[in-house]
Amino acid sequence: MSTDATLFAGRTAIVTGAARGLGLAMATALARSGASIALLDRLDAVRGAASALATQTGARTVGVAVDVTDPLSVQRAFDQVVETLGVATVLVNSAGITSGDSALETSPEQWSRVLDVNVTGTFLVSREFASRAIAAELGGTVINIASMSSFVVNVPQTQTPYNVSKAAVAMLTKSLAIEWLPHGIRVNGIAPGYFASDMTRDFVATNPEMAEQWVSRIPAGRMGEPSELGDLLLYLASERSAYVVGQNFVIDGGYTIV
Ligand SMILES: NC(=O)c1ccc[n+]([C@@H]2O[C@H](COP(=O)([O-])OP(=O)(O)OC[C@H]3O[C@@H](n4cnc5c(N)ncnc54)[C@H](O)[C@@H]3O)[C@@H](O)[C@H]2O)c1
């Protein structure tokens, strides 16, 4: 049995939304487990994040700017990954955005943007990954970051487009899992509850009362730390989970069971 430090030795992983937040934390877990990592993000800061991760872990890394909603941008980003680190056999789709307005105030443009990034982006990147892994006869694993909002309407904030998008990501995970299992590609999902990421940190700072309400509803009594996703991610990305197909794993300190 491989140790965690060599679990992904010789393999390349792509993580989207990896310039910061949960994506960067999951990229770090994979790097510490021996993978070469391509960090993809819309933010230019992704290049600095990739260099810092290489220094911190000794892993080979590359940071690539991408807009996951643009098929050509996705294709070019994957070309760059192949040139630098080879064909990837692990993909983590973590790029995502939230929505804050009420349904009555949400413009058609805001609605489309959230669906574009969270659903279409996850689809386009997954398809690019799978077509290359299948052509190289390598197989692989895809982990889509959904949300507890795939399954519950968390309150008191309003976020209908986000909830709908994350429900779609959970179904996308199941659908792709069935289509691609015969090609040796396993697709699963992680559905986090409230985690202290860059996405939530600003919100918590400016809405302390709402953050208190969130925490009061979490049986564990606190928000999750991004590093707490690492073990579940490594399990789903590796052959240790060979018989796990198309599942969405909720990790939320118990939020959705009460
Ligand atoms: N933090 C939480 O509590 C929480 C809970 C449940 C689910 N999630 C999900 O986890 C994922 C990561 O969230 P986070 O908290 O780290 O957020 P974050 O905002 O810190 O990170 C998201 C990253 O995605 C990138 N991104 C956004 N649009 C992009 C695009 N079009 N192309 C490429 N990159 C793009 C951003 O630049 C950013 O670096 C998201 O899908 C989010 O919905 C987060």
The ligand as an ORCA input file, in Angstrom:
! r2SCAN-3c Opt
* xyz 0 1
  N     -16.437     28.090      1.028
  C     -17.556     27.436      1.258
  O     -18.105     27.502      2.351
  C     -18.136     26.548      0.188
  C     -19.202     25.719      0.544
  C     -19.756     24.879     -0.412
  C     -19.227     24.858     -1.702
  N     -18.206     25.679     -2.023
  C     -17.693     25.608     -3.400
  O     -16.321     25.354     -3.373
  C     -15.719     25.934     -4.530
  C     -14.572     26.823     -4.090
  O     -15.096     27.868     -3.284
  P     -14.174     28.808     -2.395
  O     -14.885     29.003     -1.121
  O     -12.781     28.323     -2.409
  O     -14.316     30.175     -3.258
  P     -13.209     31.226     -3.707
  O     -13.970     32.388     -4.261
  O     -12.246     31.469     -2.613
  O     -12.473     30.444     -4.889
  C     -13.107     30.222     -6.116
  C     -12.077     30.375     -7.215
  O     -12.723     30.139     -8.484
  C     -12.188     31.054     -9.407
  N     -13.094     31.276    -10.537
  C     -14.310     31.883    -10.501
  N     -14.818     31.963    -11.741
  C     -13.908     31.409    -12.576
  C     -13.865     31.215    -13.990
  N     -14.855     31.629    -14.796
  N     -12.793     30.575    -14.521
  C     -11.764     30.175    -13.715
  N     -11.759     30.350    -12.381
  C     -12.819     30.960    -11.816
  C     -11.987     32.334     -8.602
  O     -11.090     33.228     -9.249
  C     -11.485     31.794     -7.277
  O     -10.068     31.749     -7.220
  C     -16.814     26.700     -5.257
  O     -17.315     25.894     -6.304
  C     -17.861     26.886     -4.189
  O     -19.162     27.035     -4.720
  C     -17.644     26.529     -1.119
*
